[in-house]
């Protein structure tokens, strides 16, 4: 006997549509969209992201190249205008001599008392700054206060006070104040040295003002010893000189060349 039913407890497969509760679309629609591939909107968004990333990489490379990054930390870039207004030092040795002379002067002694730092500690900090500066210009001191304090054998507080003294003497100038980096600068720092960096130290320049150059005598420098080539040349000429009477026109032992050779040997 045939039994008629209003429905079946086992419907035919594919007749029921399951709704996606999260997106409000059916699984069938999602599968169809996936099979159709990326839309024009997806392609445009990807192209924009790639273009922006490429532009950022180019900007980062340009920033690191223009700011002359060096060492294991990223330094704050200094504006070209500030460099133009900042004189350079005469040399590392002469700058240290100028600082030593000024610290021992009544003005330097009074400044050290005002800022509660000894002249010896201030000079130790100055020498440490000089060892970290660019040789030709005296610029580019980008080390942290902690590193300078460790190398000078003083505290961070003494470094701060010594810097105030050097600034008051006109021998150093802070070109950029240390601060937290922007997101873009942090990316540039990571591109430079390969690790994350969130802060950068101040950038200092060591200068030799005109008054210090004109009023402070340059330190005495020992004359260099003659090179081996000079000694060999003088010895060869002495050996090959004509061994005749000094009255015949040859260079005798009392001639200028003989005196030079004698001085070079002794």
C-alpha positions as CSV (number, residue, x, y, z in Angstrom):
1,X,0.0,0.0,0.0
2,X,1.3,3.4,-0.9
3,X,1.7,5.8,1.9
4,X,1.6,9.5,1.2
5,X,3.6,11.8,3.5
6,X,3.8,15.6,3.8
7,X,7.5,15.5,4.2
8,X,10.5,13.3,4.7
9,X,12.9,13.1,7.6
10,X,15.8,12.7,5.2
11,X,15.5,15.3,2.5
12,X,17.4,15.1,-0.8
13,X,21.0,16.5,-0.6
14,X,21.5,20.0,-1.9
15,X,17.9,21.1,-1.2
16,X,18.8,22.9,2.1
17,X,20.7,26.2,2.1
18,X,22.7,27.0,5.3
19,X,23.1,30.6,6.1
20,X,26.3,32.0,7.4
21,X,25.5,33.6,10.8
22,X,28.7,35.7,10.7
23,X,28.4,37.4,7.3
24,X,24.8,36.9,6.5
25,X,25.6,35.1,3.2
26,X,25.2,31.5,2.3
27,X,28.1,29.1,2.1
28,X,27.2,28.5,-1.5
29,X,27.6,32.2,-2.3
30,X,31.0,32.4,-0.6
31,X,32.2,29.3,-2.5
32,X,31.0,30.8,-5.7
33,X,32.8,34.1,-5.0
34,X,36.0,32.3,-4.1
35,X,35.9,30.3,-7.3
36,X,35.4,33.5,-9.3
37,X,38.8,34.9,-8.1
38,X,39.7,38.4,-6.7
39,X,37.5,41.2,-7.6
40,X,38.6,44.5,-9.1
41,X,38.4,46.2,-5.7
42,X,40.7,43.6,-4.2
43,X,43.2,44.1,-7.0
44,X,43.2,47.8,-6.7
45,X,43.7,47.7,-2.9
46,X,46.6,45.3,-3.3
47,X,48.2,47.6,-5.9
48,X,47.8,50.6,-3.6
49,X,49.4,48.7,-0.7
50,X,52.4,47.6,-2.8
51,X,52.9,51.1,-4.2
52,X,52.9,52.7,-0.7
53,X,55.3,50.1,0.7
54,X,57.7,50.7,-2.2
55,X,57.5,54.4,-1.7
56,X,58.2,54.0,2.1
57,X,61.3,51.9,1.4
58,X,62.6,54.5,-1.0
59,X,62.0,57.3,1.6
60,X,63.7,55.3,4.3
61,X,66.8,54.6,2.1
62,X,67.0,58.3,1.2
63,X,66.7,59.4,4.8
64,X,69.4,57.1,6.0
65,X,71.7,58.1,3.2
66,X,71.1,61.8,3.5
67,X,71.6,61.8,7.3
68,X,74.8,59.8,7.1
69,X,73.9,57.1,9.5
70,X,76.8,55.2,11.0
71,X,77.5,52.9,13.9
72,X,75.1,50.6,15.8
73,X,72.4,53.2,16.6
74,X,70.2,55.5,14.5
75,X,70.9,59.2,15.0
76,X,68.5,62.1,14.6
77,X,69.1,63.9,11.3
78,X,70.4,67.4,11.6
79,X,69.0,70.1,9.3
80,X,71.4,71.5,6.7
81,X,70.8,75.0,7.9
82,X,72.1,74.1,11.3
83,X,75.3,72.8,9.9
84,X,75.8,76.0,7.9
85,X,75.5,78.1,11.1
86,X,77.8,75.8,13.2
87,X,81.6,76.3,12.8
88,X,83.9,73.3,12.9
89,X,86.7,72.7,15.2
90,X,90.4,73.3,14.3
91,X,91.4,69.7,15.2
92,X,90.8,67.1,17.9
93,X,94.1,67.9,19.7
94,X,93.7,71.7,19.5
95,X,90.1,71.6,20.6
96,X,91.0,69.6,23.7
97,X,93.8,72.1,24.4
98,X,91.4,75.0,24.0
99,X,88.9,73.4,26.4
100,X,91.7,72.7,29.0
101,X,92.8,76.3,28.8
102,X,89.3,77.7,29.1
103,X,88.5,75.4,32.0
104,X,91.5,76.6,33.9
105,X,90.7,80.3,33.3
106,X,88.7,82.3,35.9
107,X,85.7,82.2,33.6
108,X,85.9,78.4,33.3
109,X,86.5,77.9,37.0
110,X,83.5,80.1,37.9
111,X,81.3,78.2,35.4
112,X,82.3,74.8,36.9
113,X,81.4,76.1,40.4
114,X,78.0,77.4,39.1
115,X,77.1,74.0,37.6
116,X,78.6,72.0,40.5
117,X,81.2,70.1,38.5
118,X,85.0,69.9,38.9
119,X,87.2,71.1,36.1
120,X,88.8,67.6,36.0
121,X,85.4,65.9,35.5
122,X,84.3,68.5,32.9
123,X,87.5,67.9,31.0
124,X,87.1,64.1,31.1
125,X,83.6,64.5,29.6
126,X,85.0,66.9,27.0
127,X,87.8,64.4,26.0
128,X,85.2,61.6,25.7
129,X,83.0,63.8,23.4
130,X,86.1,64.5,21.3
131,X,86.9,60.8,20.9
132,X,83.4,60.2,19.5
133,X,83.3,63.2,17.1
134,X,84.0,63.2,13.4
135,X,87.7,63.9,12.9
136,X,87.5,66.7,10.3
137,X,84.5,68.6,11.6
138,X,84.0,67.8,15.3
139,X,80.4,67.1,14.6
140,X,78.3,63.9,14.9
141,X,78.5,63.2,18.6
142,X,75.5,60.9,18.9
143,X,76.3,58.7,21.8
144,X,73.9,58.4,24.7
145,X,74.7,60.1,28.1
146,X,75.0,56.7,29.7
147,X,77.7,55.6,27.2
148,X,79.6,58.9,27.6
149,X,79.4,58.6,31.4
150,X,80.7,55.1,31.3
151,X,83.7,56.0,29.1
152,X,84.5,59.1,31.1
153,X,84.2,57.4,34.5
154,X,81.6,59.8,35.8
155,X,77.8,59.8,36.4
156,X,75.1,60.8,34.0
157,X,74.4,63.9,36.1
158,X,78.0,65.0,35.7
159,X,77.7,64.6,31.9
160,X,74.7,66.9,32.0
161,X,76.5,69.5,34.0
162,X,79.7,69.3,32.0
163,X,77.7,69.8,28.8
164,X,76.3,73.0,30.2
165,X,79.8,74.2,31.0
166,X,81.0,73.4,27.5
167,X,78.0,75.1,26.0
168,X,78.6,78.2,28.1
169,X,82.2,78.3,27.1
170,X,81.1,78.2,23.4
171,X,83.0,75.0,22.7
172,X,80.0,72.7,22.1
173,X,76.4,73.1,20.8
174,X,73.5,70.7,20.9
175,X,72.1,70.5,17.4
176,X,69.2,68.1,18.1
177,X,67.6,67.3,21.4
178,X,67.2,63.5,22.1
179,X,63.6,62.3,21.9
180,X,61.4,59.3,21.0
181,X,61.3,58.4,17.4
182,X,58.3,58.6,15.1
183,X,57.0,55.4,13.5
184,X,58.7,56.2,10.3
185,X,62.0,57.0,12.0
186,X,61.8,53.7,13.9
187,X,61.4,51.9,10.6
188,X,64.4,53.7,9.3
189,X,66.4,52.8,12.4
190,X,65.5,49.1,11.9
191,X,66.5,49.3,8.3
192,X,69.9,50.7,9.3
193,X,71.0,48.4,12.1
194,X,68.5,45.5,12.1
195,X,66.8,45.9,15.5
196,X,64.1,48.0,17.0
197,X,64.9,51.4,18.4
198,X,62.5,53.8,20.0
199,X,64.7,56.6,21.3
200,X,67.6,58.6,19.9
201,X,70.2,60.5,21.9
202,X,71.0,64.2,21.4
203,X,73.3,65.2,18.6
204,X,76.2,67.5,19.6
205,X,78.9,69.4,17.6
206,X,82.2,70.4,19.1
207,X,83.3,73.8,17.8
208,X,86.3,76.1,18.0
209,X,85.0,79.7,18.2
210,X,87.1,82.5,16.7
211,X,88.0,83.9,20.1
212,X,89.5,80.6,21.2
213,X,91.4,80.1,18.0
214,X,92.9,83.6,18.1
215,X,93.7,83.9,21.8
216,X,94.8,80.4,22.7
217,X,98.2,79.2,21.5
218,X,98.3,75.9,19.7
219,X,99.7,73.1,21.7
220,X,103.3,72.1,21.2
221,X,103.7,69.1,18.9
222,X,106.9,67.1,18.6
223,X,108.5,66.9,15.3
224,X,108.2,63.6,13.6
225,X,111.2,61.3,13.4
226,X,112.7,60.9,9.9
227,X,111.4,57.9,8.0
228,X,113.6,54.9,7.3
229,X,113.6,55.9,3.6
230,X,115.2,59.3,4.5
231,X,117.8,57.6,6.7
232,X,118.7,55.1,3.9
233,X,119.0,57.9,1.3
234,X,121.3,59.9,3.5
235,X,123.5,56.9,4.4
236,X,123.7,56.0,0.7
237,X,124.8,59.5,-0.3
238,X,127.4,59.5,2.5
239,X,128.8,56.2,1.3
240,X,128.9,57.1,-2.4
241,X,130.3,60.7,-1.9
242,X,133.8,61.2,-3.4
243,X,136.5,60.5,-0.8
244,X,138.8,63.4,-1.8
245,X,140.2,66.4,-0.1
246,X,137.6,68.8,1.1
247,X,139.4,71.5,-1.0
248,X,138.5,69.7,-4.3
249,X,134.9,70.6,-4.2
250,X,133.5,67.3,-2.8
251,X,131.2,67.3,0.2
252,X,133.3,66.7,3.3
253,X,132.2,65.8,6.8
254,X,131.7,69.4,7.7
255,X,129.4,70.1,4.7
256,X,125.6,70.6,5.3
257,X,124.9,67.1,4.0
258,X,127.4,65.6,6.5
259,X,125.7,67.6,9.3
260,X,122.3,66.3,8.3
261,X,123.4,62.7,8.2
262,X,125.0,63.1,11.7
263,X,121.8,64.7,13.1
264,X,119.7,61.9,11.6
265,X,121.8,59.2,13.1
266,X,122.0,60.8,16.6
